[in-house]
Amino acid sequence: MRKLIVSEFLTLDGVMQGPGSPDEDREGGFEHGGWQMPYANFDEDQMRIIGEAIAATDAYLFGRKTYEIMAAHWPNQPDTDVFAATLNGRPKYVVSRTLSEPLGWRNSTLIKSDVAQTIRRLKEQPGRNISVLGSGELVQTLIRHDLVDEFSLMVNPLVLGNGKRLFREGLSPKVMRLADSKTSRNGVLMLTYQPVEAAVAGQAR
């Protein structure tokens, strides 16, 4: 059974909105887009963790907004870039009620209905990890349906005070197990958490 891993850049106060660029996501009047960029000069530990995550991933899962951002950029990058080669070459699934096709990004499949059941079936297939990048609204669905096996979080030393958070109001309480933790030279915490139920299931496999 595959693990589903949610990978996110976060601030200390849990904001995940718009880390990459000023116009990435201005919903709700968010004016702090691109907040992660001052910390984007990854050190050896960060690059190793990212490399290990790529090596252990054989499929990606996106919500529509993150997918559209990715699909506008990565198909135009050379496959000599390890991130481009991985994202372009491996299967991708995009969850959307509004897209009619997956925008021409190769190896992409559209999920329009029965989202939780479809993802549960993907997890039951043989293979390595399914990684979720960004995709804040989709992640809420995954958490509510207990589909997340692991949270891989890069927590940046920054407080914004507003913005969409990873864990939002209305979610049921979740007990987490800290599976790994490291600190980069630029003060970024690299944390791996597993929901206790998922951690116990993983030990049983």
C-alpha positions in Angstrom: 0.0 0.0 0.0 1.3 3.4 -0.9 1.8 6.3 1.5 0.2 9.6 0.8 2.6 12.4 1.9 1.6 16.1 2.2 4.6 18.4 1.7 4.3 22.0 2.6 6.2 25.2 3.2 4.8 26.9 6.4 5.4 30.0 8.5 5.7 29.7 12.2 2.0 30.6 12.6 1.0 27.9 10.1 0.4 29.9 7.0 0.8 28.0 3.7 -0.7 30.5 1.3 1.3 31.9 -1.6 4.9 30.9 -0.6 6.3 31.1 -4.1 5.4 34.5 -5.7 3.5 37.7 -5.0 0.6 36.8 -7.3 0.4 33.1 -6.5 -2.7 33.4 -4.3 -4.1 36.7 -3.3 -7.5 35.3 -2.2 -8.8 37.0 1.0 -6.6 40.1 0.3 -3.4 38.2 1.0 -0.5 40.5 0.4 2.5 38.4 1.6 2.9 36.2 -1.5 6.5 35.0 -2.1 7.3 34.9 1.7 9.3 31.7 1.3 11.8 33.0 -1.3 14.3 34.5 1.2 14.7 31.0 2.6 14.8 29.2 -0.8 18.6 28.9 -0.9 18.5 25.3 0.4 21.4 23.9 2.2 22.8 20.3 2.0 20.3 18.9 4.5 17.3 20.4 2.8 18.5 19.2 -0.7 19.1 15.7 0.7 15.6 15.6 2.2 14.1 16.9 -1.1 16.1 14.4 -3.1 15.0 11.5 -0.9 11.4 12.6 -1.2 11.7 12.7 -5.0 13.4 9.2 -5.1 10.6 7.7 -3.0 7.7 9.3 -5.0 6.2 7.7 -8.1 3.0 9.9 -8.4 1.9 13.4 -7.5 -1.5 14.6 -6.5 -2.7 18.3 -6.9 -5.6 20.5 -6.3 -6.6 22.7 -9.3 -4.9 26.0 -8.3 -1.5 24.4 -7.6 -1.8 22.2 -10.7 -2.4 25.2 -12.9 0.6 27.0 -11.5 2.8 23.9 -12.0 1.4 23.1 -15.5 2.3 26.7 -16.6 5.9 26.3 -15.6 7.4 22.8 -15.4 6.6 21.5 -19.0 8.7 24.4 -20.3 11.8 23.4 -18.2 14.6 21.1 -19.5 14.6 17.6 -18.2 18.2 18.1 -17.2 16.6 19.8 -14.1 15.9 17.0 -11.7 12.6 18.6 -10.5 11.4 19.1 -14.1 12.3 15.5 -15.0 10.5 14.2 -12.0 7.4 16.3 -12.3 7.1 16.0 -16.1 7.8 12.3 -16.2 5.8 10.8 -13.3 2.1 10.3 -13.1 0.1 13.3 -11.9 -3.5 13.4 -10.7 -5.4 16.7 -10.4 -8.6 17.0 -8.5 -11.0 19.6 -10.0 -14.7 20.1 -10.6 -14.1 22.8 -13.2 -11.3 21.5 -15.4 -12.5 19.5 -18.5 -9.0 18.3 -19.3 -5.6 18.3 -17.5 -4.2 21.3 -19.5 -1.9 19.1 -21.7 0.7 18.4 -19.0 1.8 14.9 -19.9 1.1 11.9 -17.7 -1.7 13.8 -16.0 -5.1 12.4 -15.1 -8.2 14.4 -14.0 -10.2 13.3 -10.9 -13.7 15.0 -11.0 -15.8 13.0 -8.7 -15.7 10.4 -5.8 -12.5 12.1 -4.7 -11.9 10.3 -1.4 -12.7 6.9 -2.9 -10.6 7.4 -6.0 -7.6 8.5 -3.9 -8.1 5.6 -1.5 -8.0 3.2 -4.5 -4.8 4.9 -5.7 -3.2 4.3 -2.3 -4.2 0.7 -2.5 -2.2 0.2 -5.7 1.4 -1.2 -5.5 4.1 1.4 -5.7 6.0 4.1 -3.8 4.7 7.3 -2.3 2.1 9.7 -3.6 3.2 13.3 -2.9 0.9 16.3 -2.5 2.5 19.7 -3.1 0.7 22.8 -1.9 -3.0 22.2 -2.9 -4.4 23.7 0.4 -8.1 23.1 -0.3 -7.5 19.5 -1.4 -5.4 18.9 1.7 -8.4 19.8 3.8 -10.4 17.0 2.1 -7.5 14.5 2.6 -7.3 15.3 6.3 -11.0 15.1 6.9 -11.1 11.6 5.2 -8.0 10.4 7.1 -6.1 9.8 3.9 -2.8 11.5 4.9 -0.1 9.1 6.1 2.6 11.8 6.6 3.2 15.5 6.8 6.5 16.7 5.5 6.8 20.3 6.6 9.5 23.0 6.1 8.7 25.6 8.8 10.2 29.0 8.0 11.3 31.4 10.8 8.6 34.0 9.9 5.2 35.1 11.3 2.7 36.6 9.0 -0.4 37.0 11.1 -2.9 36.2 8.4 -3.4 33.8 5.5 -4.7 30.3 4.8 -3.3 27.8 7.2 -2.5 24.1 6.8 -4.7 23.1 9.8 -7.9 25.1 9.8 -10.9 25.5 12.0 -13.5 22.7 11.9 -11.0 19.9 11.6 -11.3 17.1 14.1 -8.5 16.8 16.7 -5.5 14.8 15.4 -2.7 13.2 17.4 0.6 13.3 15.6 3.9 11.5 16.1 7.1 13.3 15.3 9.0 10.9 13.0 12.0 13.2 12.1 13.2 16.7 12.7 16.2 18.7 11.4 17.2 22.4 11.3 18.8 24.1 8.3 21.5 26.7 8.5 19.0 29.4 7.6 16.7 28.4 10.5 14.1 26.4 8.7 12.7 23.5 10.7 12.3 20.3 8.6 9.6 18.2 10.4 8.0 14.9 9.6 4.8 14.1 11.4 2.6 11.1 11.1 -1.0 10.8 12.3 -0.9 8.3 15.1 -3.3 5.9 13.3 -1.1 6.1 10.1 2.0 5.5 12.1 0.6 2.4 13.8 -0.6 1.1 10.5 2.9 1.7 9.0 4.6 -0.3 11.8 2.2 -3.2 11.1 3.1 -3.4 7.4 
